[in-house]
Amino acid sequence: QVQLVESGGGLVQAGGSLRLSCAASGVIVGRNVMAWHRQAPGKQRELVAAISSAGTTHYADSVKGRFTVSRDNAKNTMFLQMNGLKSEDTAVYYCKAENTVWGTTYWGQGTQVTVSS
C-alpha cells in the first residue's frame, strides 16, 4: 500500500521560512518523479516544484529562487524548503509520486501552509 505523508506546514509570517517533508512508503522516492503541488481556496491545483529520478529539478516561476526541492533516498523522503514566504503562497501543499513507466500516480493528503502579511 502506497502512502505519502506530508508534514511541516503551519502558520508563518511573510518573509519567513518553512520546510515541508513528504515521507513515502510503498514507493521509492528515487525511482519516481516526485513533486509538490499546491491549491489555494477557489483556485486550481498547481505545480510548485518537482524532482526527477535523475535529480533534475523544476520550479514554477512564482517560486524560483525562494523554494528548493530535494530528496533523501536513504529516508525515502522528499523535502520542500520554502524561504521568503509571501501571502500568495498560502495554500494546501500536496506531495505527488509519479512513475511514467508504470503509469502510476499517488498523492498525499496535503498540509496547510498559511502566510500572514
N, CA, C and O of each residue as an XYZ file, in Angstrom:
468
protein
N       0.841     -1.189      0.000
C       0.000      0.000      0.000
C       0.880      1.244      0.000
O       1.821      1.359      0.785
N       0.557      2.160     -0.886
C       1.347      3.373     -1.022
C       0.822      4.445     -0.075
O      -0.382      4.686      0.016
N       1.745      5.075      0.619
C       1.394      6.214      1.470
C       2.396      7.329      1.274
O       3.606      7.101      1.276
N       1.889      8.533      1.106
C       2.700      9.743      1.074
C       2.176     10.635      2.188
O       1.014     11.043      2.173
N       3.029     10.933      3.142
C       2.589     11.685      4.312
C       3.359     12.992      4.383
O       4.569     13.003      4.605
N       2.637     14.102      4.190
C       3.252     15.422      4.278
C       3.253     15.913      5.715
O       2.374     15.571      6.506
N       4.241     16.711      6.034
C       4.315     17.360      7.341
C       5.128     18.637      7.200
O       5.797     18.857      6.190
N       5.060     19.475      8.228
C       5.861     20.693      8.240
C       5.105     21.966      7.936
O       5.662     23.061      8.026
N       3.840     21.831      7.577
C       3.064     23.029      7.311
C       2.754     23.780      8.595
O       3.014     23.294      9.695
N       2.194     24.975      8.437
C       1.841     25.764      9.598
C       1.608     27.209      9.245
O       1.457     27.570      8.078
N       1.582     28.034     10.281
C       1.375     29.475     10.130
C       2.704     30.188     10.287
O       3.434     29.957     11.251
N       3.015     31.060      9.329
C       4.282     31.777      9.363
C       4.049     33.198      8.856
O       3.156     33.437      8.043
N       4.847     34.124      9.336
C       4.739     35.500      8.859
C       5.418     35.657      7.507
O       6.334     34.911      7.161
N       4.959     36.625      6.767
C       5.570     36.912      5.475
C       7.070     37.143      5.645
O       7.508     37.820      6.575
N       7.843     36.568      4.730
C       9.287     36.644      4.819
C       9.919     35.482      5.556
O      11.137     35.307      5.531
N       9.094     34.696      6.207
C       9.597     33.572      6.983
C       9.850     32.340      6.136
O       9.740     32.374      4.910
N      10.193     31.246      6.814
C      10.552     30.002      6.135
C       9.819     28.822      6.748
O       9.468     28.827      7.928
N       9.600     27.820      5.927
C       9.078     26.540      6.365
C       9.753     25.443      5.555
O      10.188     25.668      4.426
N       9.834     24.272      6.135
C      10.358     23.110      5.420
C       9.320     22.005      5.466
O       8.987     21.485      6.531
N       8.818     21.656      4.293
C       7.851     20.574      4.191
C       8.569     19.254      3.929
O       9.602     19.210      3.260
N       8.000     18.183      4.471
C       8.525     16.846      4.236
C       7.418     15.963      3.663
O       6.239     16.139      3.969
N       7.823     15.024      2.836
C       6.901     14.033      2.285
C       7.553     12.662      2.486
O       8.461     12.277      1.749
N       7.078     11.948      3.482
C       7.611     10.625      3.780
C       6.830      9.583      2.992
O       5.605      9.508      3.086
N       7.548      8.783      2.217
C       6.897      7.819      1.329
C       7.078      6.394      1.830
O       8.116      6.031      2.384
N       6.046      5.607      1.619
C       6.129      4.159      1.834
C       5.360      3.494      0.709
O       4.337      4.007      0.257
N       5.854      2.354      0.259
C       5.218      1.653     -0.843
C       5.666      2.132     -2.216
O       5.342      1.506     -3.224
N       6.401      3.227     -2.267
C       7.027      3.723     -3.497
C       8.431      4.168     -3.145
O       8.707      4.559     -2.011
N       9.309      4.104     -4.122
C      10.697      4.514     -3.904
C      10.864      5.917     -4.473
O      10.736      6.144     -5.677
N      11.153      6.846     -3.577
C      11.262      8.249     -3.963
C      12.264      8.451     -5.095
O      12.023      9.233     -6.015
N      13.378      7.749     -5.023
C      14.427      7.929     -6.009
C      14.123      7.330     -7.370
O      14.896      7.525     -8.308
N      13.030      6.615     -7.505
C      12.673      5.994     -8.776
C      11.402      6.578     -9.365
O      10.861      6.056    -10.340
N      10.934      7.651     -8.777
C       9.730      8.307     -9.255
C      10.010      9.781     -9.519
O      10.980     10.343     -9.011
N       9.159     10.386    -10.307
C       9.151     11.841    -10.381
C       8.342     12.301     -9.176
O       7.147     12.028     -9.070
N       9.005     12.993     -8.287
C       8.359     13.482     -7.073
C       8.074     14.966     -7.249
O       8.892     15.709     -7.790
N       6.907     15.382     -6.786
C       6.533     16.779     -6.999
C       5.731     17.318     -5.823
O       5.100     16.579     -5.068
N       5.785     18.632     -5.703
C       4.930     19.366     -4.778
C       3.946     20.182     -5.618
O       4.334     20.888     -6.549
N       2.691     20.070     -5.272
C       1.649     20.891     -5.858
C       0.980     21.661     -4.719
O       1.116     21.297     -3.551
N       0.265     22.712     -5.063
C      -0.486     23.438     -4.047
C      -1.824     23.887     -4.611
O      -1.997     24.066     -5.816
N      -2.759     24.061     -3.693
C      -4.076     24.519     -4.091
C      -4.578     25.542     -3.077
O      -4.773     25.236     -1.900
N      -4.780     26.761     -3.565
C      -5.329     27.824     -2.744
C      -6.851     27.816     -2.877
O      -7.383     27.309     -3.864
N      -7.553     28.373     -1.892
C      -9.019     28.392     -1.952
C      -9.526     29.053     -3.229
O      -9.116     30.161     -3.574
N     -10.420     28.358     -3.921
C     -11.016     28.899     -5.138
C     -10.126     28.825     -6.367
O     -10.488     29.330     -7.430
N      -8.966     28.200     -6.229
C      -8.043     28.113     -7.361
C      -7.750     26.661     -7.711
O      -7.978     25.754     -6.911
N      -7.243     26.462     -8.916
C      -6.866     25.112     -9.339
C      -5.546     24.702     -8.698
O      -4.712     25.537     -8.348
N      -5.386     23.398     -8.558
C      -4.117     22.885     -8.043
C      -3.037     23.177     -9.070
O      -3.254     23.017    -10.272
N      -1.870     23.607     -8.594
C      -0.776     23.958     -9.489
C       0.524     23.313     -9.045
O       0.743     23.054     -7.862
N       1.384     23.061    -10.031
C       2.700     22.512     -9.742
C       3.588     23.585     -9.125
O       3.655     24.710     -9.619
N       4.261     23.229     -8.053
C       5.193     24.139     -7.393
C       6.628     23.773     -7.742
O       7.405     24.624     -8.174
N       6.975     22.509     -7.553
C       8.342     22.062     -7.796
C       8.339     20.555     -7.992
O       7.470     19.846     -7.485
N       9.341     20.077     -8.747
C       9.447     18.650     -8.992
C      10.910     18.250     -9.070
O      11.783     19.062     -9.378
N      11.154     16.976     -8.782
C      12.495     16.429     -8.887
C      12.385     15.061     -9.530
O      11.615     14.211     -9.083
N      13.165     14.855    -10.587
C      13.098     13.596    -11.321
C      13.955     12.536    -10.648
O      14.686     12.815     -9.698
N      13.852     11.324    -11.156
C      14.672     10.238    -10.616
C      16.160     10.515    -10.840
O      17.007     10.016    -10.099
N      16.471     11.306    -11.857
C      17.870     11.661    -12.136
C      18.335     12.851    -11.305
O      19.511     13.214    -11.327
N      17.406     13.454    -10.574
C      17.773     14.597     -9.731
C      17.553     15.946    -10.383
O      17.870     16.981     -9.796
N      17.013     15.945    -11.588
C      16.711     17.217    -12.252
C      15.530     17.888    -11.560
O      14.529     17.244    -11.245
N      15.660     19.176    -11.330
C      14.593     19.905    -10.642
C      13.906     20.894    -11.568
O      14.479     21.369    -12.548
N      12.664     21.186    -11.225
C      11.863     22.136    -11.996
C      11.032     22.938    -11.000
O      10.528     22.399    -10.014
N      10.896     24.232    -11.272
C      10.146     25.107    -10.375
C       9.160     25.967    -11.152
O       9.408     26.357    -12.293
N       8.049     26.247    -10.514
C       7.143     27.245    -11.060
C       7.834     28.604    -10.988
O       8.616     28.856    -10.071
N       7.551     29.469    -11.941
C       8.190     30.784    -11.973
C       7.958     31.559    -10.677
O       8.816     32.323    -10.235
N       6.800     31.353    -10.084
C       6.431     32.122     -8.894
C       7.264     31.780     -7.666
O       7.276     32.541     -6.698
N       7.962     30.640     -7.692
C       8.728     30.239     -6.512
C      10.224     30.129     -6.791
O      11.001     29.851     -5.879
N      10.632     30.343     -8.028
C      12.055     30.233     -8.362
C      12.873     31.195     -7.512
O      12.518     32.362     -7.345
N      13.974     30.678     -6.981
C      14.851     31.493     -6.156
C      14.434     31.540     -4.699
O      15.194     32.015     -3.855
N      13.240     31.057     -4.390
C      12.764     31.064     -2.996
C      12.574     29.642     -2.446
O      12.815     29.399     -1.264
N      12.149     28.720     -3.289
C      11.874     27.350     -2.860
C      12.944     26.401     -3.408
O      13.484     26.616     -4.493
N      13.235     25.361     -2.649
C      14.189     24.340     -3.085
C      13.606     22.958     -2.795
O      13.239     22.651     -1.661
N      13.529     22.137     -3.833
C      13.058     20.765     -3.668
C      14.264     19.840     -3.590
O      15.248     20.027     -4.305
N      14.182     18.851     -2.723
C      15.274     17.889     -2.575
C      14.707     16.574     -2.090
O      13.524     16.477     -1.762
N      15.548     15.572     -2.046
C      15.103     14.280     -1.523
C      16.258     13.597     -0.809
O      17.431     13.854     -1.080
N      15.883     12.723      0.108
C      16.849     11.892      0.820
C      16.457     10.446      0.523
O      15.500      9.921      1.093
N      17.202      9.817     -0.369
C      16.847      8.455     -0.780
C      16.924      7.471      0.387
O      16.129      6.534      0.464
N      17.862      7.676      1.279
C      18.010      6.764      2.417
C      16.785      6.809      3.329
O      16.396      5.801      3.919
N      16.183      8.003      3.434
C      14.992      8.166      4.265
C      13.710      8.028      3.454
O      12.608      8.065      4.002
N      13.868      7.866      2.132
C      12.720      7.778      1.241
C      11.763      8.947      1.451
O      10.550      8.771      1.568
N      12.335     10.123      1.495
C      11.589     11.343      1.826
C      11.969     12.472      0.874
O      13.129     12.614      0.487
N      10.967     13.272      0.506
C      11.199     14.459     -0.300
C      10.936     15.684      0.574
O      10.123     15.646      1.498
N      11.643     16.770      0.261
C      11.516     17.987      1.047
C      11.223     19.183      0.141
O      11.510     19.173     -1.056
N      10.645     20.204      0.753
C      10.490     21.488      0.082
C      10.874     22.568      1.076
O      10.143     22.838      2.029
N      12.024     23.183      0.849
C      12.457     24.308      1.674
C      11.870     25.571      1.075
O      12.119     25.892     -0.087
N      11.094     26.284      1.868
C      10.414     27.483      1.400
C      10.926     28.686      2.181
O      10.721     28.783      3.391
N      11.583     29.588      1.494
C      12.101     30.807      2.093
C      11.412     32.025      1.481
O      10.832     31.943      0.398
N      11.479     33.125      2.168
C      10.875     34.343      1.648
C       9.401     34.185      1.346
O       8.919     34.627      0.303
N       8.687     33.554      2.262
C       7.282     33.255      2.006
C       6.447     34.512      1.867
O       6.679     35.515      2.542
N       5.462     34.435      0.969
C       4.563     35.541      0.692
C       3.130     35.096      0.973
O       2.844     33.900      1.027
N       2.247     36.051      1.150
C       0.859     35.711      1.435
C       0.260     34.861      0.305
O      -0.596     34.010      0.549
N       0.711     35.095     -0.916
C       0.184     34.323     -2.048
C       0.661     32.873     -2.070
O       0.207     32.085     -2.899
N       1.570     32.518     -1.168
C       1.992     31.119     -1.043
C       1.034     30.326     -0.159
O       1.166     29.109     -0.036
N       0.084     31.003      0.447
C      -0.894     30.321      1.294
C      -1.699     29.322      0.474
O      -2.318     29.683     -0.528
N      -1.687     28.068      0.905
C      -2.365     27.008      0.173
C      -2.209     25.692      0.933
O      -1.468     25.603      1.912
N      -2.917     24.688      0.463
C      -2.646     23.323      0.911
C      -1.611     22.754     -0.057
O      -1.788     22.803     -1.274
N      -0.548     22.221      0.495
C       0.554     21.687     -0.302
C       0.459     20.153     -0.314
O       0.337     19.504      0.725
N       0.522     19.609     -1.526
C       0.379     18.165     -1.731
C       1.659     17.581     -2.321
O       2.327     18.197     -3.152
N       1.969     16.406     -1.877
C       3.089     15.635     -2.400
C       2.544     14.655     -3.441
O       1.468     14.084     -3.262
N       3.290     14.465     -4.522
C       2.875     13.539     -5.572
C       4.049     12.683     -5.997
O       5.174     13.167     -6.119
N       3.781     11.409     -6.221
C       4.772     10.486     -6.769
C       4.223      9.950     -8.087
O       3.113      9.421     -8.136
N       5.001     10.087     -9.143
C       4.549      9.663    -10.473
C       5.605      8.793    -11.126
O       6.778      9.158    -11.196
N       5.165      7.630    -11.606
C       6.054      6.739    -12.326
C       5.539      6.633    -13.751
O       4.516      5.998    -14.007
N       6.253      7.258    -14.671
C       5.788      7.297    -16.066
C       5.927      5.953    -16.760
O       5.263      5.710    -17.767
N       6.773      5.081    -16.243
C       6.935      3.751    -16.854
C       5.722      2.879    -16.526
O       5.164      2.214    -17.398
N       5.330      2.896    -15.256
C       4.208      2.080    -14.819
C       2.872      2.807    -14.932
O       1.816      2.192    -14.787
N       2.913      4.096    -15.187
C       1.658      4.841    -15.324
C       0.925      5.011    -14.019
O      -0.306      5.038    -13.995
N       1.668      5.128    -12.919
C       1.033      5.273    -11.610
C       1.255      6.667    -11.051
O       2.308      7.271    -11.251
N       0.262      7.163    -10.356
C       0.340      8.472     -9.696
C      -0.294      8.353     -8.323
O      -1.401      7.834     -8.178
N       0.419      8.839     -7.320
C      -0.088      8.803     -5.957
C       0.027     10.194     -5.341
O       0.970     10.936     -5.616
N      -0.951     10.531     -4.502
C      -0.996     11.826     -3.836
C      -1.022     11.652     -2.324
O      -1.559     10.676     -1.801
N      -0.436     12.611     -1.645
C      -0.577     12.681     -0.205
C      -1.849     13.411      0.166
O      -2.605     13.850     -0.700
N      -2.079     13.538      1.464
C      -3.324     14.137      1.940
C      -3.242     15.654      2.040
O      -4.265     16.324      2.186
N      -2.048     16.191      1.963
C      -1.860     17.640      1.983
C      -1.523     18.187      3.352
O      -1.871     17.603      4.378
N      -0.840     19.318      3.350
C      -0.518     20.036      4.581
C      -0.748     21.524      4.340
O      -0.364     22.063      3.302
N      -1.373     22.173      5.300
C      -1.739     23.576      5.143
C      -0.566     24.494      5.445
O       0.102     24.357      6.470
N      -0.328     25.425      4.543
C       0.648     26.491      4.760
C      -0.105     27.819      4.716
O      -0.777     28.131      3.733
N       0.015     28.582      5.777
C      -0.644     29.883      5.846
C       0.399     30.947      6.133
O       1.130     30.865      7.120
N       0.462     31.943      5.266
C       1.426     33.029      5.411
C       0.654     34.303      5.724
O      -0.183     34.749      4.939
N       0.945     34.871      6.866
C       0.261     36.100      7.274
C       1.085     37.303      6.849
O       2.311     37.304      6.954
N       0.391     38.324      6.366
C       1.095     39.517      5.892
C       1.155     40.588      6.966
O       1.713     41.661      6.737
